[in-house]
């Protein structure tokens, strides 16, 4: 599990000006955005985790980029490429 930054906690007696609070919250938001973008890239670049055996690839409802399937109806292995669809391996 990722360790995302924590939002700072402030009391009503805080001595920070509104401008200083804005800067701190903005820095937090920027760091959180960076961490989430980095995590998205790690997840998107991970190898396929789903290998299916189906009659047709149309049986797979929502394939993800990198999924692999053996279509027994066609006797072919296929890989899913986002934007292209299912591509024959053989």
Backbone as JSON, one array per atom type, in Angstrom:
{
  "sequence": "XXXXXXXXXXXXXXXXXXXXXXXXXXXXXXXXXXXXXXXXXXXXXXXXXXXXXXXXXXXXXXXXXXXXXXXXXXXXXXXXXXXXXXXXXX",
  "N": [[0.84, -1.17, 0.0], [0.49, 2.23, -0.73], [2.2, 5.02, 0.69], [0.79, 7.82, 1.18], [1.01, 11.42, 1.33], [0.1, 13.15, 4.34], [-2.54, 15.35, 5.2], [-1.8, 18.41, 6.68], [-2.56, 19.25, 10.11], [-4.36, 21.8, 11.71], [-4.95, 24.2, 14.29], [-7.51, 26.33, 15.65], [-6.17, 28.37, 16.82], [-4.0, 28.86, 15.29], [-1.08, 30.48, 14.08], [-0.61, 31.1, 11.52], [-0.89, 32.98, 8.52], [-3.64, 33.58, 6.21], [-2.55, 33.44, 3.63], [-0.19, 31.96, 4.04], [-1.3, 29.56, 4.93], [-2.63, 28.84, 2.58], [-0.41, 28.4, 0.87], [0.8, 26.18, 2.16], [-1.24, 24.24, 1.98], [-1.48, 24.1, -0.78], [1.07, 23.09, -1.44], [0.84, 20.59, -0.25], [-1.24, 19.52, -1.85], [0.03, 19.49, -4.36], [2.12, 17.65, -3.88], [0.64, 15.35, -3.22], [-0.71, 14.98, -5.66], [1.5, 14.4, -7.32], [2.42, 11.99, -6.12], [0.18, 10.33, -6.58], [0.09, 10.33, -9.41], [2.53, 9.07, -9.92], [2.02, 6.55, -8.8], [-0.1, 5.73, -10.47], [1.31, 5.41, -12.88], [2.97, 3.27, -12.2], [1.08, 1.24, -11.82], [-0.13, 1.15, -14.37], [2.02, 0.3, -15.93], [2.51, -2.23, -15.11], [2.82, -5.78, -15.61], [0.51, -7.95, -17.41], [-2.2, -9.22, -15.53], [-4.32, -10.74, -15.85], [-5.32, -13.65, -17.34], [-7.17, -15.18, -19.66], [-9.35, -17.88, -20.65], [-11.46, -18.33, -23.17], [-14.41, -18.69, -25.24], [-14.85, -16.73, -27.2], [-13.21, -13.54, -27.49], [-15.0, -11.56, -27.08], [-16.46, -12.33, -24.95], [-15.24, -11.32, -22.75], [-15.81, -8.83, -20.62], [-14.75, -6.14, -19.76], [-11.87, -5.6, -20.76], [-8.42, -5.03, -19.82], [-5.54, -3.06, -20.59], [-2.93, -5.03, -21.75], [-4.0, -7.48, -20.99], [-4.34, -10.99, -21.52], [-5.62, -13.53, -23.64], [-6.89, -16.77, -24.5], [-8.54, -17.62, -27.25], [-10.72, -20.01, -27.68], [-12.56, -20.53, -29.63], [-11.43, -19.51, -31.96], [-8.97, -20.6, -31.81], [-6.68, -19.19, -31.08], [-4.17, -17.21, -29.47], [-4.51, -14.08, -27.87], [-3.82, -10.61, -27.31], [-4.66, -7.77, -25.38], [-4.75, -4.46, -26.44], [-4.86, -1.2, -25.51], [-6.89, 1.09, -27.18], [-6.5, -0.14, -29.58], [-7.56, -2.7, -29.42], [-8.26, -6.23, -29.34], [-5.49, -8.19, -30.24], [-4.05, -10.56, -32.4], [-1.75, -13.08, -31.35], [-0.73, -15.16, -32.76]],
  "CA": [[0.0, 0.0, 0.0], [1.26, 3.46, -0.85], [2.19, 5.97, 1.81], [0.51, 9.13, 0.64], [1.21, 12.48, 2.34], [-1.05, 13.47, 5.2], [-2.91, 16.76, 5.26], [-1.43, 18.97, 7.97], [-3.69, 19.64, 10.95], [-4.21, 23.13, 12.27], [-5.91, 24.58, 15.31], [-8.06, 27.67, 15.46], [-5.21, 29.34, 17.36], [-2.83, 28.87, 14.41], [-0.53, 31.81, 13.83], [-0.36, 31.25, 10.08], [-1.79, 33.87, 7.78], [-4.35, 32.85, 5.16], [-1.63, 33.2, 2.51], [0.7, 30.87, 4.43], [-2.12, 28.35, 4.9], [-2.83, 28.49, 1.16], [0.84, 27.84, 0.35], [0.97, 24.84, 2.72], [-2.24, 23.34, 1.39], [-1.1, 23.94, -2.19], [2.21, 22.17, -1.47], [0.29, 19.27, 0.03], [-1.98, 19.07, -3.03], [1.0, 19.18, -5.4], [2.81, 16.41, -3.5], [-0.33, 14.27, -3.36], [-0.89, 14.75, -7.1], [2.7, 13.73, -7.81], [2.4, 10.61, -5.62], [-0.88, 9.59, -7.29], [0.55, 10.14, -10.79], [3.58, 8.04, -9.89], [1.35, 5.26, -8.55], [-0.82, 5.38, -11.69], [2.29, 4.93, -13.86], [3.39, 1.94, -11.76], [-0.02, 0.3, -12.08], [-0.32, 1.03, -15.81], [3.14, -0.38, -16.57], [2.62, -3.59, -14.57], [2.45, -6.81, -16.59], [-0.87, -8.46, -17.37], [-2.52, -10.07, -14.4], [-5.49, -11.53, -16.22], [-5.18, -14.54, -18.49], [-8.49, -15.79, -19.83], [-9.65, -18.88, -21.67], [-12.84, -18.04, -23.53], [-14.78, -19.1, -26.6], [-14.48, -15.56, -28.0], [-12.78, -12.46, -26.62], [-16.18, -10.74, -26.79], [-16.97, -12.79, -23.66], [-14.55, -10.57, -21.71], [-16.55, -7.58, -20.54], [-13.96, -4.9, -19.73], [-10.45, -5.96, -20.71], [-7.46, -3.99, -19.5], [-4.34, -3.06, -21.4], [-2.0, -6.09, -21.38], [-4.66, -8.75, -20.73], [-4.08, -12.05, -22.49], [-6.72, -14.5, -23.71], [-6.88, -17.81, -25.52], [-9.87, -17.74, -27.84], [-10.85, -21.39, -28.13], [-13.35, -20.53, -30.86], [-10.52, -19.24, -33.08], [-7.72, -21.34, -31.62], [-5.6, -18.21, -31.1], [-3.87, -16.37, -28.33], [-4.69, -12.67, -28.19], [-3.46, -9.65, -26.27], [-5.47, -6.56, -25.47], [-4.0, -3.21, -26.53], [-5.79, -0.08, -25.39], [-6.97, 1.91, -28.39], [-6.46, -1.03, -30.76], [-8.44, -3.84, -29.18], [-7.6, -7.53, -29.24], [-4.52, -8.43, -31.32], [-3.62, -11.96, -32.45], [-0.34, -13.39, -31.14], [-0.3, -16.14, -33.78]],
  "C": [[0.88, 1.24, 0.0], [1.14, 4.31, 0.4], [2.01, 7.37, 1.25], [0.69, 10.19, 1.73], [-0.08, 12.76, 3.1], [-1.29, 14.97, 5.17], [-2.53, 17.3, 6.64], [-2.68, 19.32, 8.79], [-3.37, 20.97, 11.62], [-5.26, 23.36, 13.33], [-6.45, 25.97, 15.0], [-7.1, 28.75, 15.94], [-3.95, 29.41, 16.49], [-2.39, 30.3, 14.13], [-0.25, 32.04, 12.35], [-1.36, 32.21, 9.46], [-2.55, 33.06, 6.75], [-3.45, 32.54, 3.96], [-0.68, 32.03, 2.8], [-0.05, 29.53, 4.44], [-2.34, 27.88, 3.47], [-1.59, 27.83, 0.6], [1.05, 26.42, 0.87], [0.0, 23.84, 2.12], [-1.93, 23.09, -0.08], [0.08, 22.98, -2.34], [1.76, 20.74, -1.2], [-0.41, 18.71, -1.21], [-1.03, 18.7, -4.16], [1.72, 17.87, -5.12], [1.87, 15.21, -3.65], [-0.56, 13.95, -4.83], [0.29, 14.02, -7.7], [2.72, 12.26, -7.39], [1.36, 9.77, -6.35], [-0.51, 9.35, -8.74], [1.61, 9.06, -10.88], [2.97, 6.66, -9.7], [0.57, 4.8, -9.79], [0.13, 4.81, -12.74], [2.78, 3.54, -13.49], [2.33, 0.9, -12.08], [-0.19, 0.07, -13.58], [0.81, 0.26, -16.49], [3.34, -1.8, -16.05], [2.21, -4.61, -15.64], [1.01, -7.28, -16.39], [-1.06, -9.36, -16.16], [-3.68, -10.99, -14.73], [-5.19, -12.34, -17.47], [-6.48, -15.33, -18.57], [-8.45, -16.95, -20.83], [-11.14, -18.73, -21.94], [-13.13, -18.6, -24.92], [-14.46, -17.97, -27.57], [-14.07, -14.45, -27.04], [-13.93, -11.5, -26.3], [-16.8, -11.13, -25.45], [-16.34, -12.03, -22.49], [-15.13, -9.17, -21.68], [-15.71, -6.32, -20.64], [-12.49, -5.25, -19.64], [-9.59, -4.74, -20.38], [-6.24, -4.14, -20.4], [-3.38, -4.13, -20.89], [-2.66, -7.41, -21.04], [-4.38, -9.73, -21.87], [-5.25, -13.03, -22.45], [-6.41, -15.56, -24.75], [-8.31, -17.95, -25.99], [-10.0, -19.14, -28.41], [-11.67, -21.49, -29.41], [-12.49, -20.31, -32.1], [-9.23, -20.04, -32.99], [-6.51, -20.41, -31.62], [-5.42, -17.56, -29.73], [-3.99, -14.93, -28.77], [-4.25, -11.82, -27.0], [-4.28, -8.39, -26.47], [-4.57, -5.33, -25.43], [-5.0, -2.07, -26.52], [-5.73, 0.78, -26.64], [-6.98, 1.09, -29.66], [-7.46, -2.17, -30.62], [-7.61, -5.12, -29.07], [-6.73, -7.78, -30.47], [-4.09, -9.88, -31.24], [-2.13, -12.07, -32.17], [0.18, -14.33, -32.24], [-1.26, -16.16, -34.92]]
}
